[in-house]
Amino acid sequence: MTHRRVSRGDGLPFVARVMLVVAVLALGGIALFTASGGLGRAVAAIGTSLSGVLDDLSATPTPTASPPLLLDSPLLTVPEEPYTNEPTADLVITVPSEVVGQPNTKLRIYLALGDQAPVAVDEVAVPTLRPQIVVPVELTKGGNTFTVSLVGPSGEESDPSPSVRYVLDQEKPKVTLASPRDGATVNGRAVNLVGKTQPRSELVAHNEANNRSVPGTAAADGTFTLTLPIAGGVNGITITATDPAGNVGDLVIAVRRGSGRLSAVLTSSIYRISRDLLPEAVELSVVVNDPDGTPLEGARVTFTLSVPGIQTITAEATTGGDGRASFQTTIPRGAMVGQGIATVLVHTEGFGEASDQTTLTITRG
């Protein structure tokens, strides 16, 4: 009986041989790592890590402090007119919507007088239904600057609101005139009232003579000019000022409407002279007023006296500070019965000329 030889091939496949080599090298490395103590350290490190993980999982959490509630600042409505003569004002405060109705949140009101530091003067609850609330506050004479902040349940306070300012003013505004002066004569159909009062005051000028009125407003520096129609004769004028706080002051003056031209009025010390009593002294006087009715100083004046039977007498003079000039002469014997004429001619640099005359009578007895 013949046996068949079994074929065993060429050995292990290539991949298997590579894996075997890797395994042998790994075993060698482990043996070396163990011999140097590295394995113990590795195992210890792994144990420590696992222990830490287990401790974290089993530990009781430690509570941390909650951050304080951050409050937004409230807002104050700026008044249309900060000046007032009322001793109280209403602060209109708007709070953030998230604090509306919170029972433990307050509004703290600060007041600064003049240049002083703000001081807390009141504390009120926040509104319960809507974000806006009105809080009445008392005012002190002069400037009152208000700010408001929110105070939370734990006492934390928001930043202050933008400030608003009220000025308590209870004094009447004073009205003064630079021109015209009281009792002045004004030429023209209207008078320019130039003066000063409290800045931004509302003004009304009223003329009783013609029942005419004109309004106006004082400038930022308090100055004003109002043009008011006037009537002939005396005009009683009232200027009324209402300041921004509502206080009222007034000034009353009178002006006379002038003729609008230079005037000269001639008078004589005597108007009837008896021929039997000659010679007789006589004085001629003139009063010169400018177109505004003011006595005019420095006007050149020429006097002339003509009486029947004697030569015409002429003299020159100049007006003084009262607008007056005079001339004295004597009517000699020889004057005839009848009417004489005295005249005056006024010469000025800026207002032209004016003249006037009067009569003197020479009688028989």
C-alpha angles and dihedrals in degrees: 000000000000121000122217116227114239114233113226099186127221099307134261120357117259097251092052091051092053093050090049092054091050092051092051091051092049092052089051092051093049091051091051093046090051093049090054095049094249094123092060092052092049093050091047092051092050090049092050092051093049090048091052091050091050091047091052091050095049100038121107111244115250112229116240127209114262115237113254118266110264110224123202116227118259121234132235122212111237111234118241089229118023094192115087139159092208116103092223136047135192117240110209106207127188117197129193111275093238093066097048109123096007104144096206097049119093139188114232116202122207128196129197118191115208108315095341125120118265117269127195108249104167145009124203137173120264116256116277104210110024137019096252129078134173117220121186115222133186120243131216123212109277128013121359116186117191132194130174133205136183120244115203130212092269094047096260112147130212125227112279120266122250107280130253124202132213125186117206107211119169100161123108114246114251117231120205130177126216090187146053104024119226110277095018124148113238123196115211140045095283140032125224109224107204117183151116138254139150111323117265093013118152111238136201124183115197128190114206092196095066101010091240122148135187127192129214146157128238115239126242089274092047098251122135143174122202124183111210127182114238134201132221115286124009119357119197108208128191120194112198122193125193111192125213090265092056098254116142128216132167146190127209123204138159128221131182122222108236132209093253096234142083112276135200126186118194122202134177130213089227133020104181121048127183112228089218091059097054135161093063129175117231133182123204118201134184132193115204123198127185121234090276091056094253118138107260119224123204100025115148112236131195117197121198126186120189118183125172113261098019136077118268113265120218131184138172127221142160127229119246131217091290091054091248132130129175140195127195125200142149129245103221132213111279096056110136129229111270142070124315125196127223117195137179129200119196123203121194134176099225107021105042124230137321134183142189138178142195136187133245120198125212110207131195099237 
